[in-house]
Amino acid sequence: MRPLVIFGATLIAIGIAGLAIDNVSFTEKRTIVDAGPLKVTADQQRTIPIPSIVGVIAIVVGGGMVFFGRQARG
């Protein structure tokens, strides 16, 4: 398979996952105070929203890459 087709298929899979998942959440550990032997940390919950348009664009671009990658092979 051509790299263009593989990359296009990967973009399609990422686009579908982006449409299925609304946002990505993770916990970040931050150091608040670091004074010698005293160390105070705090956990902060972070959320990154994934817009639906990004998933749609990834699917469309990936589909175009697969289509043109197969056309170039012929």
Secondary structure, 3 states (H helix, E strand, C coil): CCHHHHHHHHHHHHHHHHHHCCEEEEEEEEEEEEECCEEEEEEEEEEEECCHHHHHHHHHHHHHHHHHHHHHHC
